[in-house]
Amino acid sequence: MFISVFNRDNNKNRDWGRNVDSFDYVIVGGGTAASIIAYRLSEKGHSVCVLEAGPPDSNPYIRVPAGFIKTLFDPRVTWQYSYEPSPATNNRSIQVTQGKTLGGSSSVNGMVYNRGQAQDFDGWAALGNPGWAYDDILPCFRRTEHRIGPGDDRYRGRSGPLTVTTAPWPSKLVSAFVEGAQQQGHPFNEDYNGPVQEGVGYYQSAINNGRRVSTASAFLRPAIKTGKVDVRTHCTATRIVLEGRKAVGVEYFREGSNETLQVRAGREVIVSAGTLNSPKLLQLSGIGPEGLLASQGVQVHHALPGVGENFRDHFSPRLVVRGKPGVDTLNAHVKGLPLVMQIAKWMLGKPSVLSLSPALVHVFGKTDTALTRPDYSLVYTPGSYKQGFIGRLDDVPGMTCGAWVMRPKSAGYVRIAGADPRLAPRANPNYLGEEEDCQLLVKALRAARRILQSEALQPFVDLETFPGTQVQSDDELLAFAREYGVSSYHLVGSCKMGPSSDPMAVVNHELKVHGIHSLRVADASIMPTMTSSNTYAPTMMIAEKAAAMILDSTLNV
């Protein structure tokens, strides 16, 4: 165990005094972004306190890439939330999981490393966020990364703490899908994190020697070894302590205790609790929409209407096909003696199903050839999941291909459910709330189906089992998506970055909360628009950028 011990728990008074713990920086959250920020601040000798609501990342399944099947539904290491019902998704309460352990979602996610498109970040800058254009943030991507494998070094990092590899899995099904996509006009792309994203190829993942590389293992553990970082697990932040319009600390409680504790920040409080819990903490602290706060019995300290708004997530229905008899899918390796053999291979450092990300092949495509850049993603794995749901392997061999619209226009909200910090936030990304998203998703599903029906895959595919070939028209495909689509766990936008002239902006381009001194938000919640990617890599970039700006500010004091 590598976490520091509470050695000052006798401080029970709620007023600042000489016995109250004080650090240069207090970071709320011990996840993806927090780990990197703590590491960079400690490198420069600053003292940091990290408050994490979950446990240490000692669960053995965290180290095993395929262990996500176990951890994803384990409330001990994840927040098990559900979105509020929405008519566009047949009033279903869609489950959404977020990491609740050191490393956050980087300790339980699919490990896919996907930065997005240069135009995504140029778009952020055009919205009034100087310093966030692609050329500005590319060094932040490179600083984090230790890329092993092909890639142009003008774009890729080779010496950062986080290892990024292309996991080996010699499979005829994988090769056939790549060939089938090319037959449908998708060019092969050796490195989608290079100059061009479009095309078909193999996913890159934060996996090294068959083990997951989380930001806790790559950044937070080395930061703790400096002696400058005090990590406190099982500690839930309840509010940001304000003196006037300045953040001076954080109030929290330890799991199993009703005792209220505080920790002081001499320089800044940094909120990196994630896209659901960061706006929740701001709202509990009296920073947010006046009407919402008043209705939930929270005193308004600073009216900021955008807190919790602009919330987005990738919505993904998945097609499933059954393999022909004898076809070697992942399903054949996860039970009985075959699983024992895979475990042995994993322990010996050989290619194994245990060392794989759930996503092996990508297609980044255009719904219209006239477009200048891709607008949908396909995710393929040579295994089938029950009802197309990633995380629960089927009993029969098959293949799964998910689809999602890269930059959904639909946006929803994150709101506190009351003044009690133990209450889960109310959230709804408003999936398929915009007609354009509906049209693009149907086209993406058709593109996935064409590849699964391609000549290259015909020797391996028996029939489509989900939704089945009886579903053909646009309306039928959309109805299927509404009924069975799920979260991709790509949550962004609820503490939007933007200039003060934007009434819905929560933080400025330096990630400082508008109207509050010494308070920043640094995680995926600050994204003003959705990236054309998974959110793991962009969140790490945001953390690197935040740390650099924080350190720059110390030089100007």
N, C-alpha and C positions, 0 to 999 in steps of 0.2 A: 504494500500500500504506500502510495507516495504523497498523500495529502497531508498538509500540516495540521496540527492539533489545535483545538481551541485552548488557548492558555489564558484567556482574559474574560472568561464567562461570568466573573463576579460583577461585571458592569451591567447593572440592571436599571440604572436611572435613565430617564428619557431625556434628560438635559445633557448638553455637552459638558464634559468635565475632564479633569486630568487623567481619569482612569478609562475613558472611552477610547477604544482603538482608533487610530488615525493612520491613514496611508496617503500617499500622493494621489492615487487613483483607486476608485472602487468600481468594479465591473460587475454588473448584474447579469448573470448567466455564465455558464462554464462551457459553452458550446463551440460551434465552428468558428465564429468571429471572435469570441472572447479569448479563445486559446491563442490565436495569433496576436491579438492586441497585447495581451499580457506578456507574451514572449518578446515582442518588440520593445515594449516599455521597460521590461526588466533588463534587456540588453544594454540600455542606457543608464541603468542604475536606479530607476524609479521603483518605489515600493508600491505594490499592487495587492488589493484584496479582491478575490473572485468569489462571488456568492452563487452557488449552484443548488437548485432545488432538488436535484436527483442525487444518486449515489456515485461513488467512484466508478470508473469504467473497468471494473474487475470481473464482470460477467464473462465467462470463458467464450461464450458464443460471439462476443464482440470481435474477437481476434480472427474468427473464421469467416471469410467472406460470405459463404452460404448460410452462416448463422443468422443472417437477417430474417430468415423464415421464423426463427424462434424469438428474436428480440423485437421484431416489428409489432408483435401483439402482446408483449410483456409489459404490464403497467409498472413494473419495478424500474424499468429503464426508459420508458416512453410515456408521453402524454397521450392518452387515448381519448381524443376529442371526436365530436360529430358536428357536422355543419347543420344549421337550421334548415328545415325543409323548404324547397323552392318549387313552384309550379313547373318550371322549365325542366326539372329533373324528377317529375312525377311525385313531388312532395316526399322524396326519400330523405332520411337523415344519413348523409354520406359520411362514412368514417374517415378520419384523417389522423395520422400519427406524426408526432414530432419527438425528437430525442430528448430524454430527461436523464442525462448522465454526463459525466465529463466527456467533452468532445461533441455533445449534443447530437444533432442528426448525423454528423459525420461518423458517429459510432454505430449507427443503426441503418444508414441509408444504403442505396444500391451502389455507392462508390463511383458512379460515373463522373468522369471529368470532362465537362463540356462548357466552354467559355461563352458561346454565343457568337453573334455576328458583330463586326466592327460598327455597322450602322446602328446597332442597339445603343451603343455608348455615345456615338456621335449625336444620336437623338436626345440622350440625356443632357448633353451640353447645350443643344439647341433650345431646350426648355428653360434655359437660364441657370445652368449649373456649370460654371467654368471649371476647367481642370478635370472633367469627366469624359472628354472625347477619347476615342480609342487610342490615339497616339499618346495621350496622357496616362491612361491606365494600363497600357501594355506592360510597362516595367513592373507594375504591381503583380500582374499575372506571372511574369517570369521570375520575380523575386521569391515567390512561394514554391515554385515547382522544381522538382528534380526529374525531368523527363528521361526515361530510359526507352529508347526506340527511335524510329524515324521522326524527322521533323526539322524544319528550318530554324536554325538557332537565332535568326532575327526575331522569331516569334516565340520560341520555346526556351524555358529555363532549364539549365542542366546542373545547378548546384544548390537549389533550394531545399528546405527540410522535407517537403512532401513528395514522396515518390509517386510517379505516374507511369503506368506500364500498359501494354496491351496484352491481356491475359491469354496464354496459349491454350487452345482447345481444339485438337485435330478432329474435326467433325465434317462429314460429308454434307450434313444438313446445313451447316453454317456456310460452307462454300457454295452450296446450291442456291441458298437464298441470295447471296451476293451476286451470283451469276444471273439469277432470275430478275433481280432488280436492274442489272445492266441490260438485260433483254427488254426491259420496259423503259429504257431510255435514261436511267440514272447513271451518271458517270462514276467510276470508282475514284474514291478520294482516300489517299493514304493517311492524310492528317487533317481532319476537320477543324482542329484548333490552330491551323496555320492561316495562310492568306485567304482561303476560300472554304466555306462550310459545306456547300452543296455537294450532294452525292451519297453513295453507299460505301460503307466500310466498317471497320471493326472499332467498337467502343474502347476508349481508354479509361482506365480506372485507377483509383488510389489503392493499389494492391502491390505488395512487394514480397517476393518469395512466398506467394500463396497466403499472405497475411494482410488483413485490412490495415491501411494506414489512415488513422483518424487524426484530426488536428490535436487531440489530446496527446497521442503518442508522438506526433511530429513536433509539436510546439509547446504544449502546456507542461509536459513532464520535464523537458529541458529548462523551461522557465522556472519551475519550482526548484530545480537544483541550484539556481543562482542564489537562493536564499532571500530573494526580493519579493517573491510571490506567495501569498497566504491564500490557499484554496480551502473554502469551507463548503463541504457538501451537505446535503439534506437541509439546506437553508433557503427558505423562500422569502424573497423580497416582498414587502407589503406596501411600501410607499417610498418615494424619494423625499428626503427631508429638505425643506426649503426655508431659507431665511430671506423673506421678501421675494425677489425674483432671482435668487441664486440657489443652486443646488449645493448642499454642504455635506450630504451623506445619504445613507440608506437605512431604513428600518426593516427588520426581518425577524422571522422566527425559525427555530429549529424544529425539524420533524419530531412529532411526539411531545412537543412542549407548547404551552400557551404563553410562554414568556416572550416578551418583546425585547429585542436587542437592537442596537444601532452601531454603525461603523461610520467614521468620518472620512471625507475625502478632502485633502488639503488643496488639491488642484481641480479635479473634475470627477463627476459621476458619469460613467459610460454604460448605457443600457444596450445590452446585446442578448436579450432574452428570446429573440425570435419573433416572427411576424404575427403570431397570436399573442404572445405574452409581453412583448414590448409595449404595444399600445394599451394593453390591459394595465400595466404598471403606471404608465403616464396617466391614464384615466383615474386609477385609484389614488393617484397623487394630486388630483384636482387640476390636471392639465388635459384639456380636451373640449368636446362640444358642451356648451353650457346646459342645454336642454337635457342631454343624456345624463350628465353628472348630477344635476338637480333631481332628476327622476329616480336616481339610484341612491340618493342620500349622501352624496359626496360633495363636500364644500369646494366650490370653484376657486382655484388660486390663479389660474391663467386660462382664459378662453382660447382654445385653439381648435377650430371646427374640423380640421382634417385628420385629427388623431383617430385612427381606426377606419377611416374611409379609404377608397382606392384599392381595396383588397382584391387580389387576383390569385388564381391557381390554374395550373394546366389540368384540363378535364380529359380523361382517357378511357374510351371504350376499347375492348380488345377482341380481336378475332382469334378463334382457335380451330385448328385442323387436326384430324386424327392421322397418325402415321400408318403406313401400310405394315402388314405383319413383318417382323424382323428388323424394322427401321430402328436405328440406335438413337433414341432420344434421352434426355436427362432423366426422364421418369424411370428408366430401366436401371438407374444407378443409385437410387436413394432408399432402398429397402433391402433387408437381409444380407446375404453374403456379398452382393455387389457393392453395398454401402460400406461393408467392412473393408473391402479392397480399396475403395476410394479413400477411406480414412487413412489406410496404410500409405497410399500414394501421397496423400497430403502431408503426412508426417515425415515422409522421405523427401519432400520438396519437389515431387513430380507433378505434372499436370493432373488435376483432380477436379471433380465437380464441386468440391468444397472450396476451391480457390477461385471460383468464378463469380463475377457480378451477375445479377439477374438479367442484365441487358448485354447481349454480345454483339449485335449488328445494328447499325443505324441506317436510316435513309432520311436525308434532309432534302425535301422536294418542293416543287412549285406547283400550285394548282393551276397556274396559267403560265405558259412558256414565255409570255411577254414580261413577266415579273423580273425585277433586277436581282431578287434574292429569294431563298426558300421561305415558305410560309407554313409548312407543316413538317412534323416529325413522325417517323415510324420506328418502333423499337421491336426487335426480333430476338427470340430465344428458342432454342431447339428443345423445348419442353412445354407441356400443356398444364394449365392451371384451371382449377375448378371454376366454372362460370367466368372464365377469362380473368380471374382475379389473381394478380401477382402475389405470391406468398403461400398459396395452398396448392401443392402439386396434385395433378389428377392421377387416377389409378390406371389410366390407359395411356399409351405413348401418343405424343402429339407435339404440336408447335404452336407458339403464340406470337401474335403481332399486334402491338398496341399502336394507337394513333392519337395525336393531339395537335391542336392549332398552336403554332408557336407564340403568337402575340395576341392573345384574346382581348377583344374590346370589352367584354363583360367584366364588370367590377362590382364588388359588394362591400361588406363592412366587417369590423371586429368591435364588439361592445362588451363592457362589463355587464354581468348579470345581477350585480348588487355590490354593496360596499365591502362584503366579506371577501378577502383575497383568496380564500380557498375555493371559491366558486369558479367553475370553468368559464372562459369567455364565450359569449354568443358570437358565432361567426357564420358568414355566408358569402361565398365568392360569386354568387349569382351566375353560376354556370349556364351557358347557352342563353343568357339574357339578351344578347344582341343577335339579330338575324344573320349578320355576316359570319359570326362564329359558327352558327348552325350550318350554313352553306359550305364553309371551308372544311368543317369536320366530316361532312358527308363525302366530299371529294377526297379527303385523306383516307377514309375507310375504303373507298373504291380503289385507290392506289395500292393500299395494302392487299386487298383481295386480288388484284391483278397479278401482283408478285407471287402470292401464294398459289395462284393458278397457272403460273408461268411454266414454260416447257422444262426449265431446269429442275423444278421441284416436283414435276409429275411422277417421276419414279418413286418418290417418297411419300406423297400425300394421298391418303385414301379419300377423305371427304371433309368438308367444312362442318364442324359440329356446333359452332357458336358464332354467329346467330343461326347459321344454316342457310342453305341456298334458296330456301323459300322467301327469304328477305332480300328483295331486289330493288324496289323503287327508292327514290330519295326519301320519301316520307317514311317508308319502312325502316330504312337505315337510321334515320334521325330518331324514330321511335325507339329503336334498339339502343341507340346511344343514350337517350334520356333515361331508359330503364336500367341500363347496366353500366354506364360510364362511372368511373371512380376517380378519386384524387390521384394525381401524380406526385403529391407531396412537394409541390413546387410553389410554396406560399410566399408572396411578395406584396409590397406596396402600401402597407397599412400605416406607415409613418413617412409618407412621401417626401422626397427631397425636391426642393424648389425655392425660388426667390420669394421674398416677403410679399411681392405683388400677387403671388398665387394664393388665393384664400384657402386652398386645401393643402398647402405645403406645411409640413411639420418641422423639417430641418432644412437648413441652408446648405450650400455646396460644401461647407466644412463639416457638415453633419451636426451642427449646433442647433438645438431646439430653439425655434423662433421665440423670442421674448423671455428666455430663461438663460441666465449666465451659468457657466461651468457644467453644462449638461449636454451630452451628445447621445445620439442613437446610432449604432453601427452594426447593422445586420441586414438581412434581405428585406426587412420592412421598409427600408429607405428607398428602394427602387421606384422611380416614378412611373416606369412602364416595365412590362415583362420582358425579360431577355429571351432570345430565340434558343433556349437551352434549358438543361437542368440548372438548379440554382446553387449547387455546391461550389463550383469554381468561381462564379461571380461573387458569392458571399465571401469567399476567401480574399478575392481581390478588394472588396469593400473594406475588409479588415486591414489589409496591408495599406490601403490608401488612408484609412482613418488613423492608423498608428503613425504614419508619416506626417499627417497634418497635426496630430497631437504633439508629436515631438518638435515639429517646426514651431508650434506656438510657445513651447517652453524656451526656445531661443530668443523669443521676442519679448519675454517678460522682463 
